[in-house]
Amino acid sequence: MRVVYRSREKGSAELEIYGETHTILNLLTSYLNRKLEKGYAAYKIEHPLKQEAVLYINTGGKDPKEALLKTIKELIKDLEELEDDIKEAASKFVS
């Protein structure tokens, strides 16, 4: 995955994301929208066969980089918890 800042202004950012599609971007924007008190997050994929997208973040005045990094850390934590839960549930079927 490659990420390029397309533009960054106070309270908003546009990032070009290469090598990812709906799987990661839908999850990330969903988490961002739950955490943002003001503003929004969205993404756009120009062509369905290209793995190129633009992620839009508007934080309503807060630092978009900080909001994005905080959200990614929380997402990783939740995915690790999910992994542990799945391992625990799967161990009951193997025994």
N, C-alpha and C positions, 0 to 999 in steps of 0.2 A: 504494500500500500504506500502511496506517495501523497502527501498533502501539501498544497501550495496556498498561501494566503493571497487571495485575489484582491480584497480590499478590507481595510479595517478602519473604522471610525469609532468615535466615542459611543459605546453602547451597542455596537453592531459589528459583524464580521461576515465575510463571504470566503469560503474555503473551497478550492477545487480538490476533489478527492478522486484519485485514480486507483483502480484495482479493487474497488468495492461496489456493491450494488445495494438493492433494497434490504438485504439481510441485516447488515450492520447499521445502515443509515436509518432505517425505520425504527430500530431499537433505540439508537442514540437520540433521534429527535423526540421519540416518545418520552424518554427519561428527561431530556432537557425541558420539554414542555410541562412536565409534572413539577419540576424544580424551580422554574422561572416564575417569580412573583409577578413580574411585568414582562412584556415582550413575548417572543415566540421563537420557535426553531422549525425549520422546514428544509426540504431538499428537493432537488430537481435532477432528473436524469433525462438528457436530451434524446438519446436513442437507446432502445432496449438491448441492442447487441453490443454496445460499448460499455465498458466498465469505467465510466467517467461520470461524475456527479458534482453538483454544487450544493454545499451546505450553507444555509442562511441562518444566522443567529442574531437576534435582536434582544438585548437584555434589559431594555428600558433604562439605560444609563449606567449599568454596572459593567465591569470588565468582562468582555465575552470570552477571552482566553481563560480567565480564572473560572468562569462558570462551566466552560467546556471541560477543563481538566478535573474539576471537582465532580462533575457528572460522570466522567469516564471512570474515575476511581470508585465511585459508588456502584456503577454498573459492573465493574470487575468484581467487587465484593459480593454483589448479589449473584453473579454467575458462579463464583467459587462456592457460595452456600448451596446453590442449586446442584452443583456437581457433588458436593458432600451428601446431600439428601438423596440423590440418585444412586450413589454408591451404597449408601446405607440400605435403601430399598432393594437394590439388586442383590445385596448380600443375603437377604432373607430368602430369596428364591433359589440361590445356589446351595445353601446349606441343607 
